[in-house]
């Protein structure tokens, strides 16, 4: 559901090849998106007003509010004029658990670490995905990134949003979501996967952004054992991926890429261990 337009047109002055001219640029919209549970706002994100049901499900999962789609009873999107309120009705036991959690929160924060009140919560233990085999070839990695690059209509129009995709070896790219925020795009993807009846261990996650620790955490919570990115990871993201037993592949450009953790999932074309 999209209540707001996802793009706008902005006048501009263009200087190119020494020539100056007036022009118009298509740019993405960015609006406040509130997530409310039981009538109370839990967090407000700035994001692209599209795929909001997916966003609600994925955000609820990766932030530990739910463990499965069955724990959400209803999602309603309300236009508040200057932003959108995504109202999520949880199963009664989950509503009670969230109310108890909210009583102990110091206050919600913005993108990435919503509802976190302590360093320990920010550095939460990630699920162990080390037992998921997910054999890969270099062609799987480069093909997945190429497919994602070709499946982002909003980015093609604006050149200003992130993409997240889910690639199943042998089947191809089965889901893609876009947003001005990289965490938002990944949450939307997680929600889309769940709502389509798929599960994280079935495929790999591909993103058009750098890899921060939150991206690793969210991917592990989804249950995917491989995260592929176009840009570099942070040191903490690498350590967290190692802890989770996740294969972290970054700087994927054309036929080239770099593997930072769990190289053993790559069946051909690379060395067995990272020095």
The 8 nearest C-alpha neighbors of each residue, nearest first, counted from 0:
[[1, 50, 49, 51, 2, 52, 76, 48],
 [2, 0, 49, 3, 48, 50, 4, 51],
 [3, 1, 0, 4, 78, 48, 49, 83],
 [4, 2, 1, 48, 5, 49, 28, 78],
 [3, 5, 6, 2, 28, 1, 48, 7],
 [4, 6, 28, 27, 48, 3, 47, 49],
 [7, 5, 27, 28, 26, 4, 25, 8],
 [8, 6, 26, 25, 27, 28, 9, 5],
 [9, 7, 25, 24, 26, 23, 10, 6],
 [8, 10, 24, 23, 25, 11, 7, 26],
 [11, 9, 23, 22, 24, 8, 12, 21],
 [12, 10, 22, 23, 21, 13, 9, 24],
 [11, 13, 21, 20, 22, 14, 19, 10],
 [12, 14, 20, 19, 21, 11, 15, 22],
 [15, 13, 19, 18, 17, 20, 12, 16],
 [14, 16, 18, 17, 13, 19, 20, 12],
 [17, 15, 18, 14, 19, 13, 20, 12],
 [16, 18, 15, 14, 19, 13, 20, 12],
 [19, 17, 15, 14, 16, 20, 13, 21],
 [20, 18, 14, 13, 15, 17, 12, 21],
 [19, 21, 13, 12, 22, 14, 18, 15],
 [22, 20, 12, 11, 13, 19, 23, 10],
 [21, 23, 11, 10, 12, 13, 20, 24],
 [24, 22, 10, 9, 11, 8, 25, 21],
 [23, 25, 9, 8, 26, 10, 11, 22],
 [26, 24, 8, 157, 7, 9, 6, 156],
 [25, 27, 157, 7, 6, 8, 24, 28],
 [28, 26, 6, 5, 157, 7, 29, 159],
 [27, 29, 6, 5, 47, 7, 26, 30],
 [30, 28, 46, 47, 45, 27, 31, 48],
 [29, 31, 45, 82, 46, 32, 47, 28],
 [32, 30, 45, 82, 44, 43, 83, 33],
 [33, 31, 83, 44, 43, 84, 45, 82],
 [34, 32, 43, 84, 42, 85, 83, 35],
 [33, 35, 85, 42, 41, 40, 86, 84],
 [36, 34, 40, 86, 39, 41, 38, 87],
 [37, 35, 87, 38, 39, 88, 86, 40],
 [36, 38, 39, 88, 35, 94, 87, 89],
 [37, 39, 36, 35, 40, 86, 87, 88],
 [40, 38, 35, 36, 37, 41, 34, 86],
 [39, 41, 35, 34, 42, 36, 33, 38],
 [40, 42, 35, 34, 39, 107, 36, 43],
 [43, 41, 34, 107, 33, 40, 113, 44],
 [44, 42, 33, 32, 34, 31, 109, 45],
 [43, 45, 32, 31, 109, 110, 46, 33],
 [46, 44, 31, 30, 32, 29, 43, 47],
 [45, 47, 29, 30, 179, 44, 180, 178],
 [46, 48, 178, 29, 49, 179, 28, 5],
 [49, 47, 3, 1, 5, 46, 30, 51],
 [48, 50, 1, 51, 47, 0, 5, 3],
 [51, 49, 53, 52, 0, 54, 187, 1],
 [50, 52, 54, 53, 49, 55, 0, 48],
 [53, 51, 55, 54, 50, 56, 74, 0],
 [52, 54, 190, 187, 191, 56, 51, 50],
 [53, 55, 187, 51, 57, 52, 56, 186],
 [56, 54, 52, 58, 53, 57, 59, 51],
 [57, 55, 190, 59, 53, 54, 58, 60],
 [56, 58, 190, 186, 189, 60, 54, 59],
 [57, 59, 55, 186, 61, 60, 56, 54],
 [60, 58, 64, 56, 57, 62, 65, 61],
 [61, 59, 65, 57, 63, 58, 62, 66],
 [60, 62, 58, 217, 63, 59, 220, 57],
 [61, 63, 59, 60, 64, 58, 113, 65],
 [64, 62, 60, 61, 65, 59, 66, 58],
 [63, 65, 59, 62, 60, 97, 66, 93],
 [66, 64, 60, 63, 59, 67, 70, 93],
 [65, 67, 60, 63, 64, 68, 70, 59],
 [68, 66, 69, 65, 70, 60, 71, 193],
 [67, 69, 70, 71, 193, 56, 66, 194],
 [68, 70, 67, 71, 72, 90, 66, 65],
 [71, 69, 90, 68, 89, 67, 65, 72],
 [72, 70, 89, 69, 68, 73, 90, 88],
 [71, 73, 89, 88, 90, 70, 74, 69],
 [72, 74, 88, 71, 87, 75, 89, 86],
 [73, 75, 87, 86, 88, 52, 76, 85],
 [76, 74, 86, 85, 77, 87, 73, 52],
 [77, 75, 85, 84, 86, 78, 83, 74],
 [78, 76, 84, 83, 79, 85, 75, 86],
 [77, 79, 83, 80, 82, 84, 76, 2],
 [80, 78, 82, 83, 81, 77, 84, 76],
 [81, 79, 82, 78, 83, 77, 3, 84],
 [82, 80, 79, 83, 30, 31, 78, 32],
 [81, 83, 31, 79, 80, 30, 32, 78],
 [84, 82, 78, 32, 79, 77, 33, 85],
 [83, 85, 33, 77, 76, 32, 86, 34],
 [86, 84, 76, 34, 33, 75, 35, 83],
 [85, 87, 35, 75, 74, 84, 34, 36],
 [86, 88, 74, 36, 73, 35, 89, 85],
 [89, 87, 73, 72, 36, 71, 37, 74],
 [90, 88, 71, 72, 94, 70, 93, 91],
 [89, 91, 70, 93, 92, 71, 72, 94],
 [90, 92, 94, 93, 89, 95, 96, 70],
 [93, 91, 95, 94, 90, 96, 89, 97],
 [92, 94, 96, 95, 90, 91, 89, 97],
 [93, 95, 91, 97, 92, 96, 89, 98],
 [96, 94, 92, 98, 93, 97, 91, 99],
 [95, 97, 93, 99, 94, 98, 100, 92],
 [98, 96, 100, 94, 99, 95, 101, 93],
 [99, 97, 101, 95, 100, 96, 94, 102],
 [100, 98, 96, 102, 97, 101, 95, 103],
 [99, 101, 97, 98, 102, 103, 96, 104],
 [102, 100, 98, 104, 103, 99, 97, 114],
 [103, 101, 99, 100, 104, 98, 105, 97],
 [102, 104, 101, 100, 105, 99, 116, 106],
 [105, 103, 101, 106, 102, 116, 100, 114],
 [104, 106, 116, 103, 107, 115, 114, 102],
 [107, 105, 104, 114, 108, 116, 115, 101],
 [108, 106, 114, 113, 42, 115, 41, 109],
 [107, 109, 113, 114, 106, 112, 42, 110],
 [110, 108, 113, 44, 111, 43, 112, 107],
 [109, 111, 44, 112, 113, 108, 182, 45],
 [110, 112, 113, 182, 213, 109, 183, 108],
 [113, 111, 115, 110, 114, 108, 109, 121],
 [114, 112, 108, 107, 115, 109, 111, 42],
 [113, 115, 107, 108, 106, 116, 112, 104],
 [116, 114, 113, 112, 117, 120, 121, 107],
 [115, 117, 105, 104, 114, 120, 106, 118],
 [116, 118, 120, 119, 115, 121, 105, 122],
 [117, 119, 121, 120, 122, 116, 115, 123],
 [120, 118, 122, 117, 121, 123, 116, 124],
 [121, 119, 123, 117, 122, 118, 115, 116],
 [120, 122, 118, 119, 123, 115, 117, 112],
 [123, 121, 119, 120, 118, 124, 125, 117],
 [124, 122, 120, 121, 119, 125, 216, 118],
 [123, 125, 122, 126, 243, 216, 242, 120],
 [124, 126, 216, 243, 123, 219, 127, 220],
 [125, 127, 219, 220, 243, 128, 124, 222],
 [126, 128, 243, 129, 244, 125, 219, 130],
 [129, 127, 224, 244, 130, 131, 243, 245],
 [128, 130, 244, 131, 127, 245, 243, 224],
 [131, 129, 128, 132, 127, 244, 224, 133],
 [130, 132, 129, 128, 133, 224, 200, 223],
 [131, 133, 134, 130, 264, 129, 224, 200],
 [134, 132, 131, 135, 264, 224, 202, 225],
 [135, 133, 264, 132, 265, 266, 136, 263],
 [136, 134, 265, 266, 264, 139, 133, 137],
 [135, 137, 139, 138, 265, 266, 267, 140],
 [136, 138, 140, 139, 141, 268, 135, 267],
 [139, 137, 136, 141, 140, 142, 135, 143],
 [140, 138, 142, 136, 137, 141, 143, 135],
 [141, 139, 137, 143, 138, 142, 144, 136],
 [140, 142, 138, 144, 143, 139, 254, 145],
 [143, 141, 145, 139, 140, 144, 138, 146],
 [142, 144, 146, 140, 141, 145, 139, 166],
 [145, 143, 147, 141, 146, 142, 148, 140],
 [144, 146, 142, 148, 147, 143, 141, 149],
 [145, 147, 143, 149, 144, 148, 142, 150],
 [148, 146, 150, 144, 149, 145, 143, 164],
 [147, 149, 145, 146, 150, 144, 151, 207],
 [150, 148, 146, 147, 151, 145, 152, 155],
 [151, 149, 147, 148, 152, 146, 175, 155],
 [150, 152, 154, 153, 149, 155, 148, 147],
 [153, 151, 155, 154, 150, 156, 149, 157],
 [154, 152, 156, 155, 151, 157, 160, 177],
 [153, 155, 158, 157, 156, 151, 160, 152],
 [156, 154, 152, 153, 158, 157, 151, 149],
 [155, 157, 153, 154, 158, 152, 25, 26],
 [156, 158, 154, 26, 159, 25, 155, 153],
 [159, 157, 154, 155, 156, 160, 153, 26],
 [158, 160, 157, 154, 179, 27, 161, 26],
 [161, 159, 179, 178, 154, 158, 177, 162],
 [162, 160, 181, 178, 177, 207, 179, 180],
 [161, 163, 177, 207, 206, 176, 184, 178],
 [164, 162, 206, 176, 185, 205, 184, 175],
 [163, 165, 175, 205, 174, 204, 147, 166],
 [166, 164, 204, 174, 203, 172, 173, 205],
 [165, 167, 172, 203, 171, 202, 173, 143],
 [166, 168, 202, 171, 170, 169, 201, 172],
 [169, 167, 170, 171, 166, 139, 202, 135],
 [168, 170, 171, 167, 139, 166, 172, 202],
 [171, 169, 167, 168, 172, 166, 173, 202],
 [172, 170, 167, 166, 168, 169, 173, 143],
 [171, 173, 166, 165, 174, 167, 146, 143],
 [172, 174, 165, 166, 171, 167, 175, 170],
 [175, 173, 165, 164, 172, 176, 188, 192],
 [176, 174, 164, 163, 188, 165, 177, 162],
 [175, 177, 188, 163, 184, 162, 187, 164],
 [178, 176, 162, 184, 161, 163, 160, 175],
 [177, 179, 184, 47, 180, 160, 161, 183],
 [178, 180, 160, 161, 46, 47, 181, 159],
 [181, 179, 183, 178, 182, 46, 184, 161],
 [180, 182, 184, 183, 161, 185, 208, 179],
 [183, 181, 185, 184, 180, 111, 186, 214],
 [182, 184, 186, 180, 181, 185, 187, 178],
 [183, 185, 178, 177, 181, 187, 182, 186],
 [184, 186, 188, 182, 183, 187, 163, 189],
 [185, 187, 57, 183, 189, 58, 188, 184],
 [188, 186, 54, 53, 184, 190, 185, 189],
 [187, 189, 185, 191, 186, 190, 176, 192],
 [190, 188, 57, 186, 192, 187, 191, 185],
 [189, 191, 57, 53, 56, 187, 193, 188],
 [192, 190, 188, 53, 194, 189, 193, 195],
 [193, 191, 195, 189, 197, 190, 194, 188],
 [192, 194, 196, 190, 195, 191, 197, 189],
 [193, 195, 191, 196, 192, 190, 53, 68],
 [196, 194, 192, 193, 197, 191, 190, 198],
 [197, 195, 193, 194, 192, 198, 191, 68],
 [198, 196, 192, 193, 195, 199, 201, 194],
 [199, 197, 200, 201, 193, 192, 196, 222],
 [198, 200, 223, 222, 221, 201, 202, 197],
 [201, 199, 223, 222, 202, 198, 224, 131],
 [202, 200, 199, 198, 167, 223, 197, 203],
 [203, 201, 167, 166, 200, 199, 165, 223],
 [202, 204, 225, 166, 165, 223, 226, 167],
 [203, 205, 165, 226, 164, 227, 225, 166],
 [206, 204, 227, 164, 163, 228, 226, 165],
 [205, 207, 163, 228, 208, 162, 227, 164],
 [208, 206, 229, 162, 161, 228, 163, 205],
 [209, 207, 230, 206, 229, 228, 210, 161],
 [208, 210, 230, 231, 232, 211, 228, 229],
 [211, 209, 232, 214, 231, 233, 208, 236],
 [212, 210, 236, 214, 213, 233, 232, 209],
 [211, 213, 236, 215, 214, 235, 216, 210],
 [214, 212, 216, 215, 211, 217, 111, 182],
 [213, 215, 217, 211, 212, 216, 210, 218],
 [214, 216, 218, 212, 213, 217, 219, 236],
 [217, 215, 213, 219, 214, 218, 125, 220],
 [216, 218, 220, 214, 61, 219, 215, 213],
 [217, 219, 221, 215, 220, 216, 223, 214],
 [220, 218, 222, 216, 221, 217, 223, 126],
 [221, 219, 217, 222, 218, 61, 126, 216],
 [220, 222, 218, 199, 219, 223, 217, 189],
 [221, 223, 199, 219, 220, 200, 218, 224],
 [224, 222, 199, 200, 219, 218, 225, 221],
 [223, 225, 245, 128, 246, 131, 222, 200],
 [226, 224, 246, 203, 245, 223, 247, 204],
 [227, 225, 204, 247, 205, 203, 248, 246],
 [228, 226, 205, 248, 249, 204, 247, 206],
 [229, 227, 249, 206, 230, 205, 207, 208],
 [228, 230, 250, 251, 207, 249, 208, 252],
 [231, 229, 209, 250, 208, 228, 249, 232],
 [230, 232, 209, 249, 250, 210, 233, 229],
 [233, 231, 210, 209, 236, 211, 234, 237],
 [232, 234, 236, 235, 211, 210, 237, 231],
 [233, 235, 237, 236, 238, 232, 211, 212],
 [236, 234, 238, 237, 233, 212, 239, 211],
 [235, 237, 212, 239, 233, 211, 234, 238],
 [238, 236, 240, 234, 235, 239, 241, 233],
 [237, 239, 235, 241, 240, 236, 242, 234],
 [240, 238, 242, 236, 241, 237, 235, 243],
 [239, 241, 245, 243, 237, 242, 238, 244],
 [242, 240, 238, 244, 239, 243, 260, 245],
 [241, 243, 239, 240, 244, 238, 127, 125],
 [244, 242, 127, 240, 245, 241, 128, 125],
 [243, 245, 129, 241, 128, 242, 240, 127],
 [246, 244, 224, 240, 243, 225, 128, 247],
 [245, 247, 225, 261, 260, 224, 226, 248],
 [246, 248, 226, 260, 259, 258, 225, 245],
 [249, 247, 258, 227, 257, 259, 226, 228],
 [248, 250, 228, 251, 257, 231, 227, 230],
 [251, 249, 230, 229, 256, 231, 257, 252],
 [250, 252, 256, 229, 249, 255, 228, 253],
 [253, 251, 255, 250, 254, 256, 229, 141],
 [252, 254, 255, 141, 251, 145, 256, 144],
 [253, 255, 141, 252, 256, 251, 137, 138],
 [256, 254, 252, 253, 251, 257, 141, 250],
 [255, 257, 251, 250, 249, 252, 248, 258],
 [256, 258, 249, 248, 250, 259, 251, 255],
 [259, 257, 248, 247, 260, 262, 249, 256],
 [258, 260, 247, 248, 257, 237, 273, 261],
 [259, 261, 246, 247, 262, 241, 258, 245],
 [262, 260, 246, 263, 245, 264, 244, 259],
 [261, 263, 264, 265, 260, 271, 272, 258],
 [264, 262, 265, 261, 271, 266, 272, 134],
 [265, 263, 134, 262, 135, 266, 133, 261],
 [266, 264, 135, 263, 136, 262, 267, 134],
 [265, 267, 136, 135, 264, 134, 263, 268],
 [268, 266, 136, 265, 269, 137, 135, 270],
 [267, 269, 137, 270, 266, 136, 265, 271],
 [270, 268, 267, 271, 265, 262, 266, 137],
 [269, 271, 272, 268, 273, 262, 267, 263],
 [270, 272, 263, 262, 269, 273, 265, 261],
 [273, 271, 270, 262, 274, 263, 261, 269],
 [272, 274, 259, 271, 262, 270, 260, 258],
 [273, 272, 271, 270, 259, 260, 262, 258]]
